[in-house]
Amino acid sequence: MLSEVRMRGGRLLVPAGVAMALSAVVACGPSRGGGGESDSRPASPTPARFDEEVVLADGRRVGLSYAAGRGLLEQHRDAGTGTWSEPHLVHATSSDPCRSMTVEAFDGTVAVIADWGHYCADGEPPTESVAAVGTADPARWDTRLSRNFDGWEKVTAVDGSRRLRFTRVSTEWLTRLEWSRTDGFAQVDEIPR
């Protein structure tokens, strides 16, 4: 038994079983990336996925991610636009990322604590700890790498967003690292407790 299949620009007579298969393919619509007609609708933007994301006071957004085998990536979006920047490498490393990172916003300044190390995601201490600060231009970051260090615990503002302090407290030491807008990172201080 033959069935009629209507196509753009004409019709075709084919066996009934083939007609059913063709109608199922046509009902699904054209595939993207394959042959045939393309869908002219703009693709909806895929939301960026980050390990941490922060919204600044002026509406800008900054997202940070651990990228396996690459390091710490940053993307940002201006206030009022829906378009994220291309990923920017803040710190390059091929080490394994730890589970969490800390991201804090202080006015228009973003501070990040990120750690890497073998088995760090399983609870082992990091072998690399990065303190990073981004200011007015989200693609420019000041970074300080500390090796074989248990990682910074928190970051606080000392003088608004003009000076930040990264700290780690142990039973024997207060370890701190200061950053300022004018001088960048200072030396690490270890203060006996």
C-alpha positions, 0 to 999 in steps of 0.5 A: 500500500502506498501513502502520500507524503507532502513535502515542500515543493511537491508530494511523494508516494512511498510505502506506508511504513516509510511514510510513518517513519518520515512523518516522525522525523518531520514532526521532530523538526530539523536538527541543529548542526546537520543538513537541511534548513537551519532555525533562524531564531537566535539561540538563548544564551547558556547561563554560565556556571561558576563555583562562586559568583558575586554581584557588585554594588554597581550591578556588575557580576563576577563568576569564578571557576576551577578549571581542571588542568588550567587553574582559576578562571574568571568571567564578568558581566557589566550591569545591564547586559546579559553577555558574559565575557570570555573566560580569563585565566587568573591563576594557572596551575595543573594541580587538583582543585580543592572543594571550595573557594571564597569570594567576597565583594567590597564595593567594586573590589572582588577578593578570592581565596582558591586552593589546589593540591593532590587529594585536596578535594578529599580533605588533604591540605592544599599545596597551592593557595592563591589570594587574588584581588580584582578591582575596576577592570575585572580582567586585571587581577593581583595574585599572590601564590603561597606554596605548601600552606594550609590556605587562607581562611578569610578576607576582610576589608581594613580600609573600605575596599582600598585595603584588604587583609587575608588571614589564617589562624592556627594554635601557634600563629596568626598568618596574614597578608595585606593588599592595597590599591596603591601597592598591591600585595605586601609580604606575608606576616607571621605573628606568634600567638 
